Structures are given as C-alpha cells and as structure tokens.
Amino acid sequence: MIKLLYFARFRDALDCAGEQLPLPAHIDDIAGLVAYLGERGKPWRETLGGARVLVAINQEVADFDAPVKEGDEVAFFPPVTGG
C-alpha cells in the first residue's frame, strides 16, 4: 500500500484529501503512478497530468522520474507563490 495525499486545489478538484492504494506491480515511478491515476477519468488526468504539479515522496520534493515503492507517502500539491 501507498498513501496518497492531495492538497489545496487538487483536493477540491478530486473531492478527496487522501487515500490508501495498493501499488500495482507495473508502477515504479511517479510518472507511472500519475498515468495510472489518470485512468480514473478526466478530473484525474486534468488535475494531476499537468505541468503545474509538485510531488513529494515521504515529505521530500521529488521529480516525476523518482521511484515509488510500497509503504511510501506520495503528496500532490500545486506550486505556491508568495511575496
């Protein structure tokens, strides 16, 4: 199982703050996980499939080619601006 967390507008768009998900054997990185979640339908593809998505694995910012494994916590969140 992996733990998925969705923050800010992602949480609102997906109507979900988080979930536990069995990690399919064919998924080995964040890009594969995003593609898998996108198979759920348009809201998932549009929300997580865009270029303006940040991801953290076990509370450390990661790239889409970062490996994901059983037991990981994966968080998706939009970029934040401030000033």
Biotite code that builds the C-alpha atoms (Angstrom):
import biotite.structure as struc

atoms = struc.array([
    struc.Atom([0.000, 0.000, 0.000], chain_id="A", res_id=1, res_name="MET", atom_name="CA", element="C"),
    struc.Atom([0.996, 3.578, -0.592], chain_id="A", res_id=2, res_name="ILE", atom_name="CA", element="C"),
    struc.Atom([-0.564, 6.632, 0.976], chain_id="A", res_id=3, res_name="LYS", atom_name="CA", element="C"),
    struc.Atom([-1.654, 9.398, -1.388], chain_id="A", res_id=4, res_name="LEU", atom_name="CA", element="C"),
    struc.Atom([-2.339, 12.953, -0.237], chain_id="A", res_id=5, res_name="LEU", atom_name="CA", element="C"),
    struc.Atom([-3.918, 15.745, -2.297], chain_id="A", res_id=6, res_name="TYR", atom_name="CA", element="C"),
    struc.Atom([-3.547, 19.362, -1.203], chain_id="A", res_id=7, res_name="PHE", atom_name="CA", element="C"),
    struc.Atom([-5.192, 22.725, -1.914], chain_id="A", res_id=8, res_name="ALA", atom_name="CA", element="C"),
    struc.Atom([-6.984, 22.973, -5.271], chain_id="A", res_id=9, res_name="ARG", atom_name="CA", element="C"),
    struc.Atom([-6.101, 19.341, -6.049], chain_id="A", res_id=10, res_name="PHE", atom_name="CA", element="C"),
    struc.Atom([-8.071, 18.201, -3.017], chain_id="A", res_id=11, res_name="ARG", atom_name="CA", element="C"),
    struc.Atom([-11.013, 20.309, -4.181], chain_id="A", res_id=12, res_name="ASP", atom_name="CA", element="C"),
    struc.Atom([-10.858, 19.182, -7.828], chain_id="A", res_id=13, res_name="ALA", atom_name="CA", element="C"),
    struc.Atom([-10.647, 15.497, -6.900], chain_id="A", res_id=14, res_name="LEU", atom_name="CA", element="C"),
    struc.Atom([-13.039, 15.757, -3.943], chain_id="A", res_id=15, res_name="ASP", atom_name="CA", element="C"),
    struc.Atom([-10.522, 13.711, -1.997], chain_id="A", res_id=16, res_name="CYS", atom_name="CA", element="C"),
    struc.Atom([-7.916, 14.653, 0.607], chain_id="A", res_id=17, res_name="ALA", atom_name="CA", element="C"),
    struc.Atom([-6.133, 11.322, 0.543], chain_id="A", res_id=18, res_name="GLY", atom_name="CA", element="C"),
    struc.Atom([-6.356, 7.583, 0.130], chain_id="A", res_id=19, res_name="GLU", atom_name="CA", element="C"),
    struc.Atom([-4.552, 4.299, 0.590], chain_id="A", res_id=20, res_name="GLN", atom_name="CA", element="C"),
    struc.Atom([-3.805, 2.476, -2.650], chain_id="A", res_id=21, res_name="LEU", atom_name="CA", element="C"),
    struc.Atom([-2.283, -0.916, -3.396], chain_id="A", res_id=22, res_name="PRO", atom_name="CA", element="C"),
    struc.Atom([0.721, -0.173, -5.609], chain_id="A", res_id=23, res_name="LEU", atom_name="CA", element="C"),
    struc.Atom([0.314, -2.042, -8.911], chain_id="A", res_id=24, res_name="PRO", atom_name="CA", element="C"),
    struc.Atom([3.385, -4.105, -9.777], chain_id="A", res_id=25, res_name="ALA", atom_name="CA", element="C"),
    struc.Atom([3.925, -2.331, -13.102], chain_id="A", res_id=26, res_name="HIS", atom_name="CA", element="C"),
    struc.Atom([4.307, 1.117, -11.491], chain_id="A", res_id=27, res_name="ILE", atom_name="CA", element="C"),
    struc.Atom([7.816, 2.053, -10.460], chain_id="A", res_id=28, res_name="ASP", atom_name="CA", element="C"),
    struc.Atom([7.915, 5.860, -10.606], chain_id="A", res_id=29, res_name="ASP", atom_name="CA", element="C"),
    struc.Atom([5.740, 8.928, -10.087], chain_id="A", res_id=30, res_name="ILE", atom_name="CA", element="C"),
    struc.Atom([5.061, 9.341, -13.811], chain_id="A", res_id=31, res_name="ALA", atom_name="CA", element="C"),
    struc.Atom([3.637, 5.818, -13.918], chain_id="A", res_id=32, res_name="GLY", atom_name="CA", element="C"),
    struc.Atom([1.557, 6.492, -10.827], chain_id="A", res_id=33, res_name="LEU", atom_name="CA", element="C"),
    struc.Atom([0.136, 9.688, -12.346], chain_id="A", res_id=34, res_name="VAL", atom_name="CA", element="C"),
    struc.Atom([-0.708, 7.836, -15.569], chain_id="A", res_id=35, res_name="ALA", atom_name="CA", element="C"),
    struc.Atom([-2.409, 5.095, -13.544], chain_id="A", res_id=36, res_name="TYR", atom_name="CA", element="C"),
    struc.Atom([-4.454, 7.617, -11.556], chain_id="A", res_id=37, res_name="LEU", atom_name="CA", element="C"),
    struc.Atom([-5.344, 9.387, -14.805], chain_id="A", res_id=38, res_name="GLY", atom_name="CA", element="C"),
    struc.Atom([-7.116, 6.228, -15.947], chain_id="A", res_id=39, res_name="GLU", atom_name="CA", element="C"),
    struc.Atom([-9.793, 7.106, -13.368], chain_id="A", res_id=40, res_name="ARG", atom_name="CA", element="C"),
    struc.Atom([-11.121, 9.793, -15.691], chain_id="A", res_id=41, res_name="GLY", atom_name="CA", element="C"),
    struc.Atom([-10.946, 13.373, -16.856], chain_id="A", res_id=42, res_name="LYS", atom_name="CA", element="C"),
    struc.Atom([-10.722, 15.141, -13.463], chain_id="A", res_id=43, res_name="PRO", atom_name="CA", element="C"),
    struc.Atom([-7.750, 12.972, -12.507], chain_id="A", res_id=44, res_name="TRP", atom_name="CA", element="C"),
    struc.Atom([-5.987, 13.420, -15.866], chain_id="A", res_id=45, res_name="ARG", atom_name="CA", element="C"),
    struc.Atom([-6.531, 17.173, -15.911], chain_id="A", res_id=46, res_name="GLU", atom_name="CA", element="C"),
    struc.Atom([-5.586, 17.733, -12.275], chain_id="A", res_id=47, res_name="THR", atom_name="CA", element="C"),
    struc.Atom([-2.505, 15.527, -11.933], chain_id="A", res_id=48, res_name="LEU", atom_name="CA", element="C"),
    struc.Atom([-1.391, 15.341, -15.557], chain_id="A", res_id=49, res_name="GLY", atom_name="CA", element="C"),
    struc.Atom([-0.494, 18.989, -15.962], chain_id="A", res_id=50, res_name="GLY", atom_name="CA", element="C"),
    struc.Atom([2.890, 20.618, -15.827], chain_id="A", res_id=51, res_name="ALA", atom_name="CA", element="C"),
    struc.Atom([1.935, 22.592, -12.726], chain_id="A", res_id=52, res_name="ARG", atom_name="CA", element="C"),
    struc.Atom([2.065, 19.713, -10.272], chain_id="A", res_id=53, res_name="VAL", atom_name="CA", element="C"),
    struc.Atom([4.540, 19.306, -7.452], chain_id="A", res_id=54, res_name="LEU", atom_name="CA", element="C"),
    struc.Atom([5.051, 15.982, -5.752], chain_id="A", res_id=55, res_name="VAL", atom_name="CA", element="C"),
    struc.Atom([6.721, 14.837, -2.556], chain_id="A", res_id=56, res_name="ALA", atom_name="CA", element="C"),
    struc.Atom([7.657, 11.314, -1.561], chain_id="A", res_id=57, res_name="ILE", atom_name="CA", element="C"),
    struc.Atom([7.893, 10.785, 2.177], chain_id="A", res_id=58, res_name="ASN", atom_name="CA", element="C"),
    struc.Atom([7.830, 14.571, 2.666], chain_id="A", res_id=59, res_name="GLN", atom_name="CA", element="C"),
    struc.Atom([10.706, 15.290, 0.263], chain_id="A", res_id=60, res_name="GLU", atom_name="CA", element="C"),
    struc.Atom([10.091, 17.067, -3.046], chain_id="A", res_id=61, res_name="VAL", atom_name="CA", element="C"),
    struc.Atom([10.634, 14.692, -5.950], chain_id="A", res_id=62, res_name="ALA", atom_name="CA", element="C"),
    struc.Atom([10.591, 14.627, -9.752], chain_id="A", res_id=63, res_name="ASP", atom_name="CA", element="C"),
    struc.Atom([8.218, 12.568, -11.859], chain_id="A", res_id=64, res_name="PHE", atom_name="CA", element="C"),
    struc.Atom([11.004, 10.071, -12.580], chain_id="A", res_id=65, res_name="ASP", atom_name="CA", element="C"),
    struc.Atom([11.527, 9.426, -8.861], chain_id="A", res_id=66, res_name="ALA", atom_name="CA", element="C"),
    struc.Atom([10.945, 5.819, -7.794], chain_id="A", res_id=67, res_name="PRO", atom_name="CA", element="C"),
    struc.Atom([7.897, 4.934, -5.738], chain_id="A", res_id=68, res_name="VAL", atom_name="CA", element="C"),
    struc.Atom([7.636, 1.783, -3.634], chain_id="A", res_id=69, res_name="LYS", atom_name="CA", element="C"),
    struc.Atom([5.369, 0.053, -1.160], chain_id="A", res_id=70, res_name="GLU", atom_name="CA", element="C"),
    struc.Atom([4.971, 1.994, 2.064], chain_id="A", res_id=71, res_name="GLY", atom_name="CA", element="C"),
    struc.Atom([5.687, 5.406, 0.526], chain_id="A", res_id=72, res_name="ASP", atom_name="CA", element="C"),
    struc.Atom([3.626, 8.507, 1.194], chain_id="A", res_id=73, res_name="GLU", atom_name="CA", element="C"),
    struc.Atom([3.104, 10.487, -2.013], chain_id="A", res_id=74, res_name="VAL", atom_name="CA", element="C"),
    struc.Atom([1.724, 14.018, -1.846], chain_id="A", res_id=75, res_name="ALA", atom_name="CA", element="C"),
    struc.Atom([0.489, 16.086, -4.785], chain_id="A", res_id=76, res_name="PHE", atom_name="CA", element="C"),
    struc.Atom([0.215, 19.844, -4.490], chain_id="A", res_id=77, res_name="PHE", atom_name="CA", element="C"),
    struc.Atom([0.146, 22.931, -6.692], chain_id="A", res_id=78, res_name="PRO", atom_name="CA", element="C"),
    struc.Atom([3.083, 25.317, -6.890], chain_id="A", res_id=79, res_name="PRO", atom_name="CA", element="C"),
    struc.Atom([2.920, 28.067, -4.300], chain_id="A", res_id=80, res_name="VAL", atom_name="CA", element="C"),
    struc.Atom([3.792, 31.679, -4.917], chain_id="A", res_id=81, res_name="THR", atom_name="CA", element="C"),
    struc.Atom([4.313, 34.358, -2.397], chain_id="A", res_id=82, res_name="GLY", atom_name="CA", element="C"),
    struc.Atom([5.996, 37.575, -1.825], chain_id="A", res_id=83, res_name="GLY", atom_name="CA", element="C"),
])
